[in-house]
Amino acid sequence: MAKEWNGKRYHNLNHFLREKFGEKVFKISLDGGFTCPNRDGKVAKGGCTFCSERGSGDFAGNREISITKQFIDVKDMMNKKWKQGKYIAYFQAYTNTYAPIDELKRKYEEAINQEGVVALAIATRPDCLGEDVLDLIEEMNKKLYVWIEIGLQTVSDKTGRKINRGYDTSVYIDAIERLKKRKIDFVTHCIFGLPGETQEDMLKTVEFVAHTGSTGVKFHLLHLMEGTPLVSLYEKGGLKLMEQDEYIDTLCKAITMIPEEMVVHRLTGDAPRDLLIGPMWSLKKWEVLNAIDKAFVDNDIYQGKNFK
């Protein structure tokens, strides 16, 4: 019999948060004003080839204003959709552990002190999790629920070099082992459709992530956006964008391969309409999500069905 979580055949974030906090909880995406070692020259320049000018924080708050003002602005916008609930302070843009410890502490504390905040989510890179940063996160984790989001994207170091990721998978492994020792939850990001990767390659990444002890996973479709280094590769014929059916098939297979307790934080990412070159079908998000739900039922599959 197919397993379900609140009517879905995958362990969705909404279900997880309602179970944990007893009510609707939604993210307030913040821009802490940080940069990235893959942009400022410490690791490389230019960033990952798919990353937008806003450091994948295109829907986060305005970095020109305070954390408090950003929080209020985004919360007011979210409250038009949901009248009641609690909040996750989500540091989304760029690398949110890449700054002096005093600055990190000040900004994290400003965020978690906002009314109604029950969790703190921090997006970062595995090469920006030094022991001093982990000490701070461990301290925060005693005050409220914290998770770290790590952009692995692919287990393949060959692909990692193609996309200018700036670190090998061994760096990710080292980082998550240190997070686990401190009992800090972490969420791993995977991207489907990276240059040169077959479905087999994408599912190798999923097989790897399934056994990392990752608390959650975010699946992303590769978006080609204006102003990113990936555009020149696409124009030379070095990148094929995924079709909707191909993405849904890969995603459904992936979700059957991960353990039931792993929380699926995202089924597909978003890109700003004015920057998106393709795939254009991704803009019809609700159609895509409904098609994913239908594929689970039509194929009689569910999360964990093929987890070994």
N, C-alpha and C positions, 0 to 999 in steps of 0.2 A: 504494500500500500504506500502511495506517495506521501512523503512527509511535507507538512506545511507550517509556515510561521506567519500567523496572522493573515491567512489567506494567500500567501505567496509561497512558491516552492523553493525559496532560498531564504537564508537567515538574514533578513534585511535589517538595516540600521534602525528604521522606525520601530520595528518590533523590539530590538535589543534595548533601545533607549526607554521605551514605555515599560518594559520589564524592569529595568534598572531604577528608573526614577518615578514610575507610576503615572506619568502624564506625557503630553506632547513636549518634545524638546527639539529646538531647531538651532541651526548654526548662525552665528553672527560672524561673517568673514571680515577679517581685519588686515590692514597693511601696516606692519610695524615700522616701515621705513628702512628696512634692511636691504643689503645687496646679496651677492652670491660669489663665492670664491672662483666659480666657473665663469664669472663675468669681469671681475676686477683685476684679473691677472695672477692671483695667488695660485690657482690651478690652471686656468686658461682664460681666454677672452671670447666673448661672443655668446657664451652660455650653451646649453643643450640646443641642438639645431631646430627642435620643434617649439622651443619656449618663446612666448610672446614678450614684447617689450616690458610688460608689467609682471614678468616673472611668474606666469601662471596664476596671477591674482587679478584677472580681468574683472571679476565680479566682487572683489574685496572693496573695503572702504577707501577713502581718499587719504593717501599718506601725508598730504599737506596739513592735515588737521590732527588733533589729539586723538588718542585711543578712545577716550571717553566720548568725544563728539562723534567719531566714526561709529562707535557702538550704538549710540542713541539714534543716529541717522539710519543705520541698517535695521535696527530693531523696529523703528517706526514703519519702515517699508515692509518688513516681514509681518508685522501685526495687522496689516491690511488683509493678509491671507489667513493668519491664525490669530484669533483674538486673545487666546490664553496659552500659556506654556512657560517652560524654562529655557535657558539659553546655554549654548556652548560658545565660548570665546575661541574663535578659530583663527590663528595666525597663519595666513594662507600664502601671501605673496613672497616670492624669492626664498631665501634660506633663513629661517626664523630662529636659528641658534648661532648665527654668524655675526656676533657683536660682542663688545665687552660685557662681562658678567653683570656689572652694575646696571647697564642699560637694559639687558634682558630681564633682570629681576624687576626693575622699575616698570617696564611695559607689561610684563605678565601680571604683576600685582595690580596695576591699574585696570587691566581687563577683568581679572577674577573678582575684583571688588565692586563690579557693576551689579545692580540689583537683579536677582533671578539667575545668575550664572551658577551652573552646577557642574560644569566640566571645562577643561582647557585642552584644546587640540593644537599641536605645533607641527607644522610642515617643515621638513629639513632634508639635509643630505647626510649619508652615513659618515662622511669624512668631516662633519662639523659637530661631532658628539664627543668632545673631550671630557675628561673626568670632572673638570670644574662645571661644565654644562650639566652633566648627569647628576652632580651633587645638587645643583639648583632645581632640576626637574624632580628629583627625589623629594626634595623639600616641598615643592608645590604639590606633589602627589599625596602628601600627608594632609593637605588642606582641602582638596577636592579631587575628583576623578580626572586623571590626565592620560592622554595618549599622544604618541609621537607618530607622525606620518613620514614615511621614507620613500623617496622616489627611486625604486630599483629599476623599474620599466622593463628590463629584460635580464635574464640570467646570463645571456651571451656577452662575453667581453668583446668579441668581434663586433657585434652590433653596437655595444657600448662605445667603442671607439668611433664607429661611423656617425653616431649621434652626438659625439663630443661630450659624453657623460662625465668624463673626468675622473673616474675611479673604477677599479676592478670589483667584481662581485665579492672577492675576498674581504674587501673593506666593509661591505654591507654585512657579511657574516660576522665579522669581528664586532661591529656596532650592535647588532641584535643580541649577540651573546652577552654583552655588557648590560644591555637594557634588561634582559631576562634575569640576570643576577640581581638586579635592583627591583625586580618585580614591577617594571614599568611597561604598560601595554604599548604595542606598536601596530601600525597599519601599513601594509606594503602596497605601493602603486605599481600596476602593470599596464603597459600600453600594447594594444594589438594594432598591427599594420605598420610597424617600424620598417625602414628600408631593408629590402632583401629577405625579410623573415617569412617563412612559410607557416601554415597552420601548425605543423609539427613543432617548429621552433617556438611558437607562442605557447603551445601547450607544455613544452619543456619548462618554460618559465613558471607556469602554473603548478606543475608537478613539484618543482623546487619550492615554491612559496608554500604549498600545502603542508610541507614538512619542516617549516622554519619555526613554528610556534607563534606565528603572526596572529594577533588577536583579530585582525580584520584585513580586508583586501579592497582595493579600489581598482576596478577595471576601466580603462580608458580606450576609446577609439582615437587613433592618431588623427588629429586635425591639422590640415595645412593652412597656415595663417600668413597673411601678408606681413612682410617685414621680417620674417624668420629665415635663417640660413637654409632651411629645408626647401625653400621655393626654388633655388637655383638647381638643386638636385632633381626636383620634379620637372623642371623645364628641360633638363637634359635627358629625361626619360628614365632616371634612376630611381623613381618612386612610383609605385602603383597604389592608388587609394582603394580602400576596401569597399566592396559593395555591401548593401544592407544585409542581404541573406547570408553572405559570407561571414560578416561580423556576428550576427545572431547565432549562427551555427557554432562558431568558435567559442563564443561566450557561454552558450548552453553546455557545450562539452567541458569547458573550464570549470563551471560551477559544480558539475557532477564529480569533479576530481578533488574538490577541497573538503575538509572535514566539516561536519554539521555545526560545530561550535564556532567556526570562523565567521565573523560578521561581514556581510557584503555591504560595504559602505557606498558603493556606486556601481551601476551597470554600464554607464557610458558617460563621458564627460561633456562639458558644454564649451562652445567657443563663441565669441562675440560675432554676431551676424555681419557687422561691417568689416571684419577682418578675415572672415572665413573664405577660403578658396575652394575647399572641399574636404570630405564628401558633403554635398549639400543636403542629402537625405537626413543627415544628423540634426538638422534644424527642426525637424518634425518630431520632437522628443517624445511626446505622448504616444504618437503612432508607433515609434520604435519600442518604447517600454511595453505597450500592449502587445506588440508582435513577439516580444521576448516571452511574456507571460503565456501567450498562446502556444509558442514553440515548446515550452515546458510540458504543457498539457498534451499537445498533439503527439509528442515523442515519449510520453509517460516517464519523464525524468524529474529529478529533484536534486538538491544539493547533497553531496556526500554519496550518491548512489554508486559512483565508481572510485571512491576514495580507497586507496590501499594503504 
